[in-house]
Amino acid sequence: MKTFMGLMIAGVAVVLLSAPAWAGNKHVDEAVHHAKEAVDHGKQGHADAVVKHASVALEHAQGAAKDVKSPHLDEGIKGLKGAIEHGKAGHADVATKEAQSAVMHLSEVK
């Protein structure tokens, strides 16, 4: 009986400790949200708004990178940096493409 209880406690502990892995990463979710906002504004030609939303998305993506290791996250960060760079230069069309790439990659982060 003691062995059974020990196994039950161990099983519950495994489930509880792995729950955060199932929940997703809030930073990734926020990065995707703001990257999509950047894309929407970029399609309207608002380069300044692309910079604003891509910057917020970048902060969240970099926060996620502290906990999550993923090549998609790395590529998403690269795309966000490109969106910011091109948005600051007033190139809304190129900034939008970079933000779209970021959305695609960030959406793949598990």
Phi, psi and omega in degrees: 000321179296322179296317179299314180296320178298318178293321178297314180296317179297319179296316178297319180298318179298315180298313182293321182286335179266357180302318179300330179293330179282333188286347185084177182246121182301322179297319179296315179302315180292322178298316178298315181303309183288328176295321176295321176298319178300317179298313181302315180290323178297323178295338177269000179084014183268081183300323181296323179287330175298314180300315182300307184287323178294327178293317178294318178299319180297317178302315180292319180297319178292326175295319179294327183296343177288333183250335188241131175249116183204135176296331177293322177295317178299317179291325176297317177298318178300316179296320179295320178297320177295320179298318180295313181302310182288326177296319178296331178277358179085010181267077184300324183294315180289321178300321179295317179297319178295318179294323177297319177298318179298317179300315181301312182289315182297327179293342180269353181291127181259000000 
